[in-house]
Amino acid sequence: MGEQPIFSTRAHVFQIDPNTKKNWVPTSKHAVTVSYFYDSTRNVYRIISLDGSKAIINSTITPNMTFTKTSQKFGQWADSRANTVYGLGFSSEHHLSKFAEKFQEFKEAARLAKEKSQEKMELTSTPSQESAGGDLQSPLTPESINGTDDERTPDVTQNSEPRAEPAQNALPFSHRQPIFFAGELLWPWLFLKLVKSPFPLEEEDLQFILIEKIQMTPD
C-alpha cells in the first residue's frame, strides 16, 4: 500500500532560527495541514506538512525523539536528521494534546518496529547450532588425543624380532640325568618346589634345595 496518512490536524508551523538557535521563524503564512504518515513497506512513521507545493515539515519519527509542550497551544520536537527544531502552534489545547498523544503512540510503534527489525537481522545472520556443530570435532576424539596417523609414535615392537621369554617356572638342568638320593628319584620333589616358587630358580637355588632335602631325610 505504500505510505498513507493516518492522522491529520491543522497548525501554524515554525522552525528554530539556525543562526541564533533561540528565535522561532514561521515557515507557513497561515495554519496548514500537518499529517502523520505510515509507510507499511519500510515500517516508518513520518510527520509531513506542505505549504502549497513546498514541504515545510518532513520529519521521520525515531524512538529517541520527544515532543514537548511549551505552552497551552504550542509544542516542539527536535529532528537531528533535519538538523532543526520544529514548532507547532494550535488553535486549542485539545488539538495540541491530541497531536502530542499521537506523537507518543507512533514513537512507541517506531521503537517496536526497530527492535523487531534488529531481532530479524540477528536471526538471519546467526548460524544454527546444527550447522555449526556439524563442522566441529569433539575435543576428546582419538585424533585429538593421539594426533593424526602420521604424527603417532610408531609401534616399537613392530619391526623388532620377537623374543622368546623364558617360562617363569622353567626347569633348569632339564638336559641332565635324573638325580637320585638314597634310592629316591628327586625330580618329582624338585618339580613341586619349582611350581610353588613365585620366581624362576637358578642352579644355586637348586643346590640349596638339595641340601635342604638331605637335611630333611632321616638317617
C-alpha positions in Angstrom: 0.0 0.0 0.0 3.0 2.3 0.4 2.8 5.5 2.6 -0.6 6.6 3.8 -1.8 9.4 6.2 -3.0 8.0 9.5 -3.8 11.2 11.4 -4.1 14.9 10.4 -4.6 18.2 12.1 -4.0 21.9 11.4 -1.4 24.2 12.9 1.0 27.1 12.3 4.4 25.7 11.5 7.7 27.2 12.8 11.4 26.3 12.7 14.1 27.4 15.1 16.4 30.1 13.7 19.5 28.2 12.5 21.7 31.2 13.5 20.6 32.1 17.0 19.1 28.7 17.9 16.6 30.7 20.1 14.1 32.6 17.9 11.2 30.9 16.0 10.9 31.6 12.3 7.4 31.0 10.8 7.5 28.7 7.8 3.8 29.0 6.9 1.7 32.2 6.4 -1.4 30.6 7.9 -2.5 27.3 9.5 -1.7 24.3 7.3 -2.4 20.6 7.4 0.1 18.6 9.5 -0.2 14.8 9.0 1.3 11.6 10.4 2.1 9.2 7.6 2.9 5.5 7.9 5.0 3.5 5.3 4.0 -0.1 5.7 6.7 -1.3 3.3 9.5 0.3 5.4 7.7 0.3 8.7 8.4 4.0 9.1 6.4 6.9 10.6 6.8 10.5 9.3 5.3 13.9 10.0 4.7 15.8 6.8 3.3 19.2 6.1 3.0 21.1 2.8 2.6 24.8 2.2 1.3 24.8 -1.4 3.8 22.6 -3.2 6.6 23.2 -0.7 7.4 20.6 2.0 7.8 22.6 5.3 7.9 19.5 7.5 9.4 16.2 6.6 10.4 14.5 9.8 10.9 10.8 10.3 9.9 9.7 13.9 12.6 7.8 15.8 12.4 6.2 19.2 14.7 8.9 20.8 12.5 11.8 19.8 10.5 13.8 22.3 7.6 16.1 21.8 7.4 18.9 24.4 4.5 21.1 25.2 5.9 24.6 25.9 2.6 26.3 26.4 -1.1 25.5 26.2 -1.2 25.8 22.4 2.4 25.3 21.4 4.6 22.3 21.2 8.0 21.4 19.7 10.4 18.5 18.9 14.0 18.3 17.7 14.9 16.4 14.5 18.7 15.6 14.4 18.4 14.3 10.8 17.0 17.5 9.6 19.3 19.4 11.9 16.4 21.6 13.2 13.7 22.0 15.7 10.1 22.1 14.6 7.4 24.1 16.4 3.6 23.9 16.0 1.0 26.5 17.1 -2.5 25.0 17.5 -5.9 26.7 17.8 -6.7 25.0 21.0 -5.1 23.0 23.8 -7.2 20.0 22.8 -5.6 19.9 19.3 -2.2 20.2 20.9 -2.9 17.3 23.3 -4.2 15.1 20.6 -1.1 15.7 18.4 1.2 15.0 21.4 -0.7 11.8 22.2 -0.3 10.6 18.6 3.4 11.5 18.6 4.0 9.3 21.7 1.9 6.5 20.1 3.8 6.4 16.8 7.1 6.9 18.6 6.5 3.7 20.6 5.4 1.9 17.4 8.7 3.0 15.7 10.6 1.7 18.7 8.9 -1.7 18.5 9.4 -1.8 14.7 13.1 -1.1 15.2 13.5 -3.8 17.8 11.7 -6.3 15.6 13.9 -5.5 12.6 17.0 -5.9 14.7 15.9 -9.3 16.0 15.1 -10.5 12.5 18.6 -9.4 11.3 20.2 -11.3 14.2 18.2 -14.5 13.4 19.2 -14.4 9.7 22.9 -13.6 10.5 23.4 -16.2 13.3 24.1 -19.8 12.0 22.0 -22.6 13.5 23.6 -24.8 16.1 23.0 -27.9 14.0 25.0 -26.5 11.0 27.7 -25.0 13.3 28.0 -28.2 15.3 28.4 -30.4 12.2 31.8 -28.9 11.4 33.1 -29.1 15.0 35.1 -32.1 16.2 34.9 -33.3 19.7 38.0 -32.4 21.7 38.1 -35.9 23.1 38.4 -37.8 19.9 41.3 -40.3 19.4 42.7 -38.0 16.8 43.0 -35.1 19.2 44.5 -37.2 21.9 46.9 -39.3 19.9 47.4 -37.0 16.9 47.0 -37.9 13.3 48.1 -41.2 11.8 51.3 -39.5 10.5 52.1 -38.0 13.9 51.5 -41.1 16.0 54.5 -42.8 17.6 55.3 -46.0 15.6 55.0 -49.2 17.5 58.4 -50.0 19.0 57.9 -53.7 18.6 56.6 -53.5 15.0 59.9 -54.1 13.3 61.7 -55.9 16.1 62.3 -59.6 16.2 60.0 -61.5 18.6 61.9 -62.5 21.7 61.1 -65.7 23.4 60.6 -65.1 27.1 61.6 -67.9 29.4 58.9 -69.6 31.3 58.5 -68.4 34.8 59.0 -71.8 36.3 61.1 -73.4 33.6 63.0 -76.3 34.9 66.8 -75.8 34.8 69.1 -78.8 34.2 66.4 -80.5 32.1 69.2 -81.8 29.9 70.9 -83.6 32.8 70.4 -87.1 34.0 67.8 -87.8 36.8 69.1 -87.2 40.3 68.7 -89.9 42.9 69.3 -89.6 46.6 69.1 -92.5 49.0 67.5 -94.5 46.2 64.7 -91.9 45.7 64.1 -90.0 42.4 64.3 -86.3 43.2 62.7 -84.9 40.1 59.1 -85.1 41.4 60.0 -83.4 44.6 62.0 -80.7 42.8 59.1 -80.1 40.4 56.8 -79.4 43.4 59.4 -77.0 44.7 59.6 -75.2 41.4 55.9 -74.9 40.9 55.4 -73.3 44.4 58.2 -70.8 43.8 56.9 -67.4 42.5 60.3 -66.7 40.8 62.5 -68.7 38.4 65.1 -70.7 40.2 68.8 -70.7 39.3 71.2 -73.6 39.7 72.4 -72.2 43.1 68.8 -72.3 44.3 68.5 -75.9 43.4 71.7 -76.7 45.3 70.2 -75.2 48.5 67.0 -77.2 47.9 69.0 -80.4 47.6 70.9 -79.6 50.8 67.5 -79.0 52.4 66.3 -82.3 51.2 69.3 -84.0 52.5 68.9 -82.5 56.0 65.2 -83.4 56.0 65.9 -87.0 55.1 66.1 -89.2 58.2 69.2 -91.3 58.7 
